[in-house]
């Protein structure tokens, strides 16, 4: 049925195809009309296959068939009758099972007593064995009769009971306990669960109320079935181990999952229905959590843990998204709050034992996860119980009883669960706010601190002043980084190198500085091993310094100790080996360190896992790769390439980055202004060429004739001069052929170059380098205007425009940086509320951003929605997942917080409470007055009747009584 290439999509397509040809209608007709148990079971299994993974189209198809075509009454009657029959058979089976258990108990007691009183109690022991044999025979007869009764009801079960004489009594009891009427309940409950999967509110309500003449409440009936199978109807509440065994534990688990699906979404009506039901359903659910289920728990702890996990999820579902405390108070009323703390502590201890023993394999649920769900349940209930709230605080002694090592065991468990639990607040469609408490996914621990700092400091605000949009856009990269970090943890060497990336970066920068200092100070330096450039005193001093700093290396603070040691070592190496070998050694170390840095960078970012395009577009990776190439060029081509490594300081320091940004941020404005300056220079050049050509005369310094001839040879010998000491030759002075004056505006191009070069570089403009004219010349006035216009237009206005743009941009960047720092300190990252909003409130600003609106908790919740199976979503998780698919961020709180809403509403609530109390007292008073009026009315009626009765007796009788007075 599934395509191996596209399992998800092919299943949905096949389900929808079958539904289009009438599969859902066939399932309903078979369930309603068939009398054969085998056909009924296969019909249920077909319905389960159609609804697998919560196919919404199939759910709507079933709903339309049942609701619109009025088939629901007969359809739900079948399930209702099946549940009733299963409960009857469970009661009958439990009564048989209790006989066996009582016999076993008495047998155990007899074994103990026989050890103590072997001689005196021998006869009583034989009597007990006889009684046990009779009970075994009676239970066997009961089992055979039950099997015969089942064979009459269902002819298909011909093989039932044929081998009953050959097997033991316990196996017979197990067979009768899981008779077909009971085993069919597991697929039925799974089918009902899938009808409500993905929180289908219409079907959740429809299972409770069909609005028919006869209504079948399957929600309450399922709870009644749980109550029955766990034995509370026989008075065995708390003795769950007697009723839950390996054969029926899956059925109990399925029942819990089905009831959970009834409630999640949330469906408030179903929550109320379950919480207020007359059965012991809530007691059973609580008992499953707080009580040990033995003997099953001794040999199949995983099944017991799964039961406790599902039971805790069910209680959370009953309280899900409720703004009242009614259901929570009902749960607290039926349990001791501190029991939950003891259970979670026990689960934590079991988790530690399983980690030591390495028992947990495959997909078995871990004890710590069960304890975590119970902790979240306790956390939700603690809002309504001060005792439970106090017991959840590490260091409290509540809930431990006579336990030992409270500080070690309980506090460790509470610390662990508190550190791995997060809470957020979301906004629903109706603009109401809701708090969600959830376990932090394990993958979130791989988020690096560097990424946290980077996201916190670089996330930009949008037009509405919210950072949520940019934060949400970075989620995919952060999630991929977590996955990559989890993967490299398996490679210990790569993980260690990637953890030290900041150290490798600092070493690279310091080595680049030392390389350039060495080149600047000593270049060119002979490499013939001559140490005569140092006096013996300084030579010995360098050796002493190297020894001292080597000895003090463990004592001095780490950065300074390493720096002094490296400086002394490099100086000693330069004067001992010569500059060439020392630079070769330093360059090799720097190149190796940069390669290590690149490995660490790739290890942290997972660069090559994101594809070729992502690698090319990752400018930071390209920068570090270029850095490594420059190290290679400096090592093998020429030492002067090391000078480019100093630009790393710009990347390392944010202040220098702002200096660069002050030019690049408004680069378009600067370029356009520069283009305008070039146009103006062009215009002034044309005017100068046309009218002032003779004024463009410049004094030049020509090279001597011998220098011209030696220029080529000097260029060729430049490399050798770089390596060796070259004597400085004093060129012979040759007399100038003229007075050193040249015309520089004979062509327009030369005129443009002269105005551009000399005019912009001179403070007074191009007039500073032109010939000084006499006032007698006819173009004197034109020349004055020409010089002044160039000075005011080009030098004063245009160049200052460029400088002004750069300075203003730098000032804006500085103020923007200060504003960002202020926002980070005084504004909530998620909701945007400022610090002063929390003054004189019950919650401080620090508590708000740490627990209520922690940006990392929201990131963890996004990860939870990503990694969790969609069929396991709670109601709030489904809502958020739907909003994420729609790229709708309205579920993030904006300028709102539940703590502020509750504190602001305290006065209103107090007023409402006072009014409610007054109203209650008024109602009580009115009721009392009404009662008194009713009594007066009765008395007056009685008096009137007495008077009428006296009137019928006649007038003489009163006359007889008058003398008596």
N, C-alpha and C positions, 0 to 999 in steps of 0.2 A: 504493500500500500504506500510505502514511502520511497521517494527517489533519493538515492544516496547523495546526489549532487546538491539538491535543494530540498532538504527534508521539511523545513517549515512551510515553504510556499506550496509544495506539492500536496501536503496533507490538507491544507486549507482548501486548495482547489478541488481535491477529490471529495472532501466533505460537502462543499457547496454544490458540486455536481450531483452527488447523491441526493442532496436535499431538493435540488431542482426537479429530479425525477420522482419525488414523493417519498423519500426514505423516512423523513420525520413523521409524515402522516401514517406510514406503514407501522412505525414503532408504536404510535398511540393506539392504532386499531388493534394491534396484536396484544398490547398490554391490557386493553379494556376487554377484549373478547375471548382471549385464549383461556382454556381451563387446564392446559398441560404445563406442568412446572418447567419442563425442559425448554419448551417454546418461549415461555415467559422469561426465563433466564437469558436465552439468546437474544430476545427482544431488548432486554435491559442492556446487554453487552453491546448491541448494535447502537443503541442510544448513547452509550458511553463513548463509543468510537466516533460517532458523529460530533459529539460535544467536546472531544479531547482538546486540551489547551484553551478551553473557553471560547469557542467559535461564536462570535456575537450573532452572525447571520442565522446559525442553527438555533440559537437560543430564541431569537425573535420569531423564527418559524414555528417552534414549539409553542411559544406564547400565543401567536396568532391562531394556531390550530385549536388551542385549548380555550382561549378567551373569546375570540370572535365567533368561532363556530360552535360554542357552547358544549364542548366535550369534557369540560374540566370535572364535573361532578362525578361521573362514572370513573374517570381516570384517577382522580385522587382517592376515590373510595377503595380502589384496588390496593393502593399503597397503605392506606389507613388500615384495611383489614389484614394485610400482610404484617404490619407492625404489631397489631393486636395479637395475631396468632403467634408471632415470634415471642412476644412477652409471655403468653400463656405457656409455651413450651419451655421457655427459660425458667419460669417458676417451677414447672414440673421437674425439670432436670436438676435444678438447684436442690430440690427436696431430696432427690435420689442421691445427689452428690454429698449432701449434708450427712446422710446415713454413713457413707463411706468415710467421711472426715471424722465423724464422731467415733467410728470404730477405730480408725487409725490413732486418734487421740488417746482413746482408752488403752489401746495396745501400747502406745508409748509410755503411758502412765504405769501400765502393768510391768513393762520392762524395768522402769526405774524402781518400782516397789520391789520387784523380784531381786534386784541387786542388794537392796537393803535388808529384806526379810525373806531370804531364800526358803527357809524351812517353814516358817509359820504361815506363809501366804501361798503355799503351793496349790492348795485346793481351790482358793479363790482365783488363782491364775487360770486353772483349767476351766473353771466356770466362765471366765471372761473369754477364753478361746472358743468355748462352745457358743457363747452368745455372738462372738464375732463371726463364726461360721454361719449361724442362722441369719445374721444380718446380710452377709455376703449372698447367701442363697436368696433372701428376699429381694435384694437389689437386682440380682440376676433375673429373677422372675419378672420384676417390674420392667426391666430393660427389654426382655423378650416381648412382653405385652405391648410395650410402647412401639417396638419395631413392627409388630403385627398390625397395630392401629395405623401406623404410617403407610404400610403396604396396601391397606385397604383404601386409604385416601389417594395414594399415588401408585398406580400399577407399574410405573417405570422403575420403581425402587425394588426390584425383585431380589436383588442380591443382599438387601439389608437384613442383617441378623443371621445369615446362613452360617457364618463362621463364628457366631457369638459363643458357641460352646467351647471353641478351641482357643479362644483368647482369654486373657485375664480380666478380672472385674474392672480394673482401672481403665483398660482400653475400651471396655463396653461403655463405661460411664463417659469417657471422652467422646465416643462415637455418638452416644445419645445427646451429649451436651451440645454438639455441633450438628444437629439434625438439619435436613434440607430447609426446613422452615426458618432456621436461624441463619444458616450460611447464605441464603439468598438475600439476607439483609445487607451484606457488604456491598454487592453491586447496586442494590437499590439506593443505599445511602450515597454511594459514589455518583450515581446518576443524578440524585437530587443536589449533590454538591456542585456538579458540573452545570446544572441548570442555573445556578446562582454565581458561577465562576466570573471573575472580573467584576464582581459587585453589580450584578444586574438587578437594579432596584425593583423593577416591575415584577420579575419572577420571585424575588425575595418576599415581597408583599403578597404575591399570588399564592405562594405556598402556605401562607398563614390565613388568608381570607380570599375566597373565590367569589363572594357575593352571590352564591347560589342559594337555592331553597334549603339545601343541607350543606353546611360548611364543614370542611375537614381541615383542621389546623395541624398540618404536618410538622410545624415547628415545635409545638408543644408535645406532639406525639413522639418526635425524635428525642426530645429531652426525657420523656417518660421512658423511652426504650433504653437510654443511657442509664437512667435511674434503676431500671430493672436488671440490666445485664451486670451492673456493678453490685447488685445484691442488697440495696438499701430497702427494697420492698419486703425483704425477709427479716428485717431488723438487724442486718449485719453491717451497718455503716461503720466504717473504720477498719473492718476486717477484710480489706480488699483482696489480700493475698489468697483468701479462700475462694474467691469467685473469678479473679482474673488469672488466667494461666496462659501458657504458650499457644493453646489452640484458639482462644478467643481474643487475644490481645490485639490482633489486627482489626477485629470488628470494633473493639472499643476505640482504637485510634481513629478508624474511619468515622465513627459516630462523632467524636470530638471535632474532626476536621469539617464534617458536614455542618454541625451547629455553628462552628466558627464562620463558615462561609455564609450562613444565614444572616449573621450580624454585621460582618465587615462592610464597609462602604462609606458611611455607616447606614444601617437600616434601624432607625431608632425604635420603630414599632416592634420589630423582632427582639431587639435588646430588652425592651421593657417586658415583652411577653415572656422571655426566658427568665429574667430576674424576678418577676412576680408570680411565676408559676407555683402552683400549690405543691408540686412534688419536691423531692429532695435534690433536685438537679444541681443547684449551686453547691450544696453540701458535698455531693459526689465529686464535683470538679475540684473543689478545695481539698478534699481528702486525697484525690489523686496526686496533688502537688505536695502536700505536707506529710503524708504518711508513706512509710516504706511498704512496698508491695512484695512480700516474701511468701513463698519460696522462689517466685519467678525472678526476683532481683538478684538472687544468689548465683544463678547460672546464666541468666540472660539480662545483664544489666542494661544493654543497649536498648532492649524493648521497653524497659521501665523508664529509661531516660527519655525515650521518644514520647511515651505517654505523658510524662510530666511536662515536656516541652509543649505538646499540643494543648494540654490543660491550661498552662499559663497563657498561651496565645488566645485561648477561648475567653478567659477572664479579661484579657486586654481588649478583645473584640467587643465584649459586653459593655465596656466603659469607653469605647472608641468615639472620639469627637463629640462627647457629651459635655454640655456647659453646666449641667447640674451635678449634684453629688449623690443622687438617689441610689443609683446602682452600686457605686463605690461603697456607700454606707451599708448597703445590704450585704455586700461581700465582707466588709470589715466586721459586721455584726455576727457573722457566722464563723469567724476564725479569730485566733489569737494573732495579733499583728506580728509578734516577734517570731512566730513559727516560720515565716518566710525567710527571715534572716538565718535561722538555723539551717533551713533546707539549702539555701544558696551557699552557705559555708560548707556544708557537706558535699555539695556538687563540686565546689572548687577544690576541696581535698581529693575527691575522686579523680578530678582532672589532673592534679599533680601526680597522683599514683599512676594513672594511665600513661602520662608522658614519660615517667620513669620506666614503666614496664613496656612501653611502646606497643600497647595492645590495640590501639585504635587504628584500624586499617580501612581502606576503601572510603565509602561514603557514610560510615557510621557516625551518628551524631556524637559530639564530644560533650563530656560532662560540664566543661566550662561554659559551653554555649547554652546549655540548659540553665545553669546557674545565672547566666547573663540575662536570659529572658525572665527568670524569676526576679532578678534584681530590678529590671525595668518595670515589672508588675508592681513590686514593692515601692518603687519610685513614684509610680502613678497613684498608688493608694496612699502614699505618705502625705499627699496634699490634703487629705481628709482625716489624718490621724497623727497627732503630735507624738504619740508613743512610737509609732513606726518611723516617723521622721527622725526622732532622736536615736533610734536603734540603728539607722542607716549611717550615722556619723561614726567614722573610725574613732576608737577609743571609748565608746560607750559600752556599758556592761549589760545592757538590756538584751534579752533574747538568748543569752548564753547558758542560763541555768547554772548547772554545776560543771560546765565544760572546763577543760584545762587549756592552758596557754591561750587565753583570749586575745592577748596583744598580738601573738604571732599568727594564729589561724584566722580569727575573724577579721582582724584589721587588714591582713594581707588580702583576704577575699574582697573586702569592701574597697580597699585601695585599687585593686586590680579592676573591679567592675566600674568604679567611679572614673578611672582613667580611660576606660574603653567604652564609655557611654557618653553620648552627646545629645543635646537638645536644641531645637530651632523653633521658630515661630513662622507660620505661613498664613496667607490670606486666602480665604475661600472665595467662591464666585459671588456670594452674597455679602462680601466685604467683612465678614466676621473673621476673627483671628483664632488660631488654634495652635497649641503647643504640641510638638512631636518629640518623643524620646526614643532613641534608636541606638542599636549597637554600632560602634565604629567598625567598618570593614577592616580586615587584617591588612589588606593591601595599602591602606592609608599610612601605615607606619613607615613606608618607604619614601614618603615625600621628604625631600631634603630641606634643611634649614636655609640653604642658599636660595632655593626656589621660593620659599615662604617670604623671605626678605624682599626678593625681587618683585614678587606679585604685590606685596603690601605697599611697596614704595613707588612702583611704576604704573599701577592701575590708574587709568585716566577717568575723569568724570565726564558724563555726557551733558547734553544741553539742559537737562533737568537737575543737574548737580548730583546724579547718582553714579556710583561706580559699579553697580551690579551688572550692567550690560557688558562692559569691558571684562569684568571678572568672569562672567559666564562664557565669553568668547575664549578665554584662556583655559577653560576646563579640559578640553580635549588634549591639549599639550601636557597639562599637569597629569592627567590620567595615564597618558602614554609614558610619561616619565616614571610614574609609580610602577607600571608594569615592567619597564626596562630595569629600574633599580631592583625590583624583586628578582629579575632574571640574573643580574650580575652578582647578586649575593651568593649565588652558587659558585662563582669564580672568585675565590678568596683573594688572589693576587690582584686581579683587576679591580675588585672592590676596594682593596687597601689603597691602591694608587689613586682611584677616583675620589676617595675620601680626603686625600691630601692635596687636592687641586690648588687650593689657595697657597699652600707652601711652595709648590712647584712654580707658581706664578711669581711669587716674591723672589725666589732664588733666580729666576730668569732675569728679572729686572735688575737685581743687584749685580749679577754677573755682567750684564750689558753695561752698567755704569762703570764697573771696574775695568772692563775691556777698553772703553772709550777713554777713561782717565789714563790708563797705561799708554794708549796710542798718543793721546794729547801731550803727555809729559815727556815721553821717552823717544818718540818717533822723530827723525830716523835714528836708530840705535844699532850700532855694529853688533853682529852676532858671532864675533870671533872669540868670545869668551874672555875678553879683556875686562877685568874688574877694577882697573885703575881709576875709573871715574869716581869711585867711592874711596874716601879716606879710611884707614884702618879702624878709626874710632866708630864711624857710622857702619862699617861692615860688621864689626863685632856687636854693635848695638842692635842691628837687625836680627842677628842670630839670637841674642838674649831676648828680644821682644817676642820672637817666634816661640821660643821655649816657654816664656812666662805665660803668653796667651794660650798656648796648648795646655799648660798645667791648669790654668784658671777656667778652661772651657766648661767643666762640669759645675763650677761655682758661680760664674757670672750669669746674669739673666740671659735667657736663650738668644734673643735676637742680637743683643750687643756682643755677647761672647762669641757668637759665630762670626759676626761682622769683623771684630778685631782680629780674630784668628785668620780669616780669609785675607784681610788686608796685609797682615804681616807675612803670610805665606806667599802671596803674589809678589810682594816687593822682594822678598828673598829669592823667589824663583827667577824674577826678571834680572837681578844683578848676579845671579849664579849661572843661569843657563843662557841668558841673553833674551832680548825682547822677542825674537822670532819664535824660539821653542816655547817660551812662556805663553805667548799669545796663542800658539798652536794648541797647547794644553788647555788653556782657558776656553778657547773656542770649541774644542772637542767636548769639554764638560758642559758648556752652554747648549750645544746642539743636542747632546744626549738628554739633558734636562728638559729641553723644549719638546723632544719626542715623547718623553714621559708625560709632560703636560698635555700634549695632544691625545695620548692614550687615555689620560684621566678625563679630559674634556669629552671625548667620544663616549667614555664609560658613563659619565654623568648624564649626558644628553641623549645617548642612543642615536647618534647622528645617522649612521649608515642604515639603520632600520627604517628610516622614514622615506627612503627612495632617493633616486638620483636628483630629482628636481629640488627636493627639500635640502639636500646637501649643497647644491649650487646656490640656493637662495639664502642659506644660513650665512649671513655676513660675518658673524663672529667666528665661525669655523674657518672661513676664507681668510680672515685677518690672521688667525693663529697659524694657519698653514703658510701664509706669506712670511710671517715672522720666522718660521723654521727654514724657509728657502733663503731668507737673508742671512741666517746663521751659516748655511752651507756656502753662500757666496763669500762671506767674510772669512770663512775657514780655508777655502780653496782658491778664491780669486784674488781678493785684496782686503786688507784690514780696514780700509775706509768704509766698507759696507756696514761695519758694526755701528756706524753713526746713526743709521736708520732705526736701529733698535731702541733708541732713546724716545722715539715717538710713542712707545708703550706707556709712557707717563700720562699722555693725554687720555688713554683708555682707562687708566687706573684712577685718575683724579676727576671727580665730577666738576670741580671748579674750572679746570682747563677745558673740559667738554663744553661747559657753558660759554667759554671764550670762543671756541670754534663755532658753537651754535649761534653766537651773536652775529657772525658773518653769514652762516649758511641758512639760518632760519628765514631771514628776509633777503635771501640771495637774489631773487627776481628784482626786487626794488633796487638793490645795489647795482646789478648788471644793467638795468634800464637807465639808471642815472649815469653810469659809466659810458654807456652808448651815447647818451646826450652830450657828455663831455667830449667824446671823440668827434661828434658832429660839429660841435662848436670849434674845436681845434681845426677841423677841416675848413670851416668857413674863414677863420682867421688866417689860415695858411693861404687860401686863395687870395684874400685881400693883400697879404704881405707879398705874395708872388707878383701880383699885378702892379702894386703901387710902391712897395717898400723893398724891392729886391736888393737895392744897393745897401740898405741898412743891415742886412743879414750877413754880418762879418764877425767871425769868431777867431779868437786866439787859440792856436793849437800847439801842442808840444810833439814835434816829430821825433821818431826814433833815429838814433845815429845810424849811419850807413853800415858800419860793421855789425851792429845788432840785427839789421835786416838780413844780412847774409847768414848769421848764425842762428836765426830763429828756428829753422827747420832742424838743424842738428841739436839744438837745445830741447826741442820737443821730443826727438827720438831718445835723448838721454834722460828724459824725465823719470823713467822707471828705475834706472840705476840710482838716480839721486834720491829716490824715495827709500831705497834700501841702504844707501851708504851716505857718509858725510861728503858733501860736494863743496869744494871751495867756492866762495863767492867771488866771481870775476868782476873786476871793475872795468866796464866798457870805456873805450877811448872816446873822448868827446870830439865830435866832428862839427865844424862850424856850420850853422844853418845856412841853407841856400837862399832864404828870404827872411823876412821879418816875422814869420810865424802867424800870419793872418790869412784866413781862407774865406772865400765866399761859399755860403751854405744854403743858398736859395736860388741856384741857377736853374733847377728843375722843380716842378711842383711836388714830386715825391720827396725830394730832399728837403723841401720847405716844410712839408707835413711832418717829416721825421724830426726836424729841428724844433718846430713849435711843440710837438708832443713831448719830446725828450727834455728840452731845456725849459719850456714854458711851464710844465707841470711841476718840475722839480725845484724851480726857483721861487722863493717866497713872494717876489714882486711880479711874477709872471714872465712872459717872454720878453718884456722890455728890459729886463736886467742883463740880457746877453746881446741886445742889439746895439748898433752904433749910436752914440750919443749925438743927436743933431744940434745944429746951431739954430738959434732963434731967428736968424736971418733967412733960413731956408724956407721955400714956399710951402713945403709939406710938414712944417713944424707942428701946426695945430692938429693936422690929421694924425700925426704920429702920437701926440699926447692923447687924443681920443682913443686911438688904437690900443695904446698901452693900458689906459684906465679901464676900457671896456673889457679887455682880456683879464685884468686883475679882478674886477668886481664880478664879472659873469662866471668866469671859469674858476678862479682861485677862491674867491670869497663864497660864492653861492653854490656852485656845483660840487666842489670837493667837500665843502662843509655839509652839504646834503648827505653825501656818502658817509662821512664820519658821524653825522647825527643819527643816521639810521642804525649804524653799528652800535653806538653808545646807548641809544634808546632800547635796542633789542637786548643788550647786555643787562640794562637796568630792569627790563621786563622779566628776563630770565631769573634774575636775582630775587625780585619780588614774588615771582611765581613759585620759586623754590621755597621761599619763606612761607608763602600762603599754603603750599602743599604740606609743609611740616606742621603748620598750625592746624590744618584740617586733619592730618593724621593723629594729632594729639587730642583734638577737641571735638571730633565728629565721628559718629558711628559709621563704620565702613558699609554696613548693610542698609540701615534705615535712614541714615543721614541726619539723625537727631544730634543736636549739639549738647555739650557737657552741661550747660546751665539748665537744661530741661530736667535734669535729674537732681538738682539741688533740693534739699529738704524732702526727698522722696524715700520710699522704703528700700529702693534699689539704687545703689550708687552707679556712676557712669562706668567705673572699672568693672563692677560686677555685670553690668549690662553687656559690655563688649566681650567679656570673657565667657559668660554662660548663656545669656539670652540670645544675643545676636553675634556670636563668634563667626567670623568669616570662614574659618576652617571647618567649623561644624556644618556650615552650608555646603562646603566642598565635599565633606565626607558623606553628606546625605545624597549629593549628586552621584557620588561613586556608588553608594548603596543602591540607588535606583538603577544604575548601570549594571552592577554585578548580580543583582538579585533576580531570581526567576519571576517573570511577570505574573505567573499564576499564584505566587506566594505573597503578592503585594497586599499590604493593608489598604484601607480606604484612602488615607492621606497620601500614601505612596503612589497609588493609582492616579490620584488627582494631579500630583506633581509630575508624574511620568507623562501624562497626557499634555500638560502645559509645556513640558520640555519638547515633546514632539511638535507642538505648534509654535515653538520658539517664542512663547508668551512668558514674560517675566513678571506678570502681575501677582504671582503667588509670593514674591518677595515683599516683605513689609516696607512701606515707604512712609517715612515720617510718623511711624506708629510703633508702639511697644505695648505688650499686654500689661506689663507692670505699671506703666503710666496710666493706661485705661482703667486698671483696677483701682489705682490710688486716686485718680480723679473721680472715679465713681463711688469712692467710699462714702463721701458725704451724702450723695444721692441714695446710696444703699442704706445708710443710717436713717435718713429721713423716711425712706420707704419702710424700713423695719419699724420705726416708731409709728408710722401710720398704720402698718399692719397690726402691730400690737394694740393700738387704740381701736382699730376695727374689730379685732378679735374680742377685746374686752366689751366693746359695744354689742357685738353679736351675743356674747355670753349674757350680758345684762338683759338684752331683749329676750333671749331664751328664758331667763329666769322670770322676767315680767310676764311673758306669755304663759309660763307654767303657773304663776300665781293667779293670773287672770282666769286660766282654765279651772284652777281649784275654786276660785270665787264663784265662777259660773256654775260649777257642780254643786257647791254649797247652796247657792240661791235656788238652783233647780230643786235640790232636795228639800229646802224649806218650803218652796212653793207646793211641792207634792204633799208635804206634811200638813200644810194648811188645807189643801184640798181634801186630804183624808179626814182631817178633823171636821171639816164642813159636812161630810157625808154622815158622820155619826149623830148629828142633830143637836139642837140647842140645850136639851136638859143636861147633857153630860158636863158641859162647862159649869152649870149652876151647882152641881154636886161638888166640884173642886174649889169653888170660890170660898166656901167657909173654911176649907182647909188652909188657905193662905191667911 
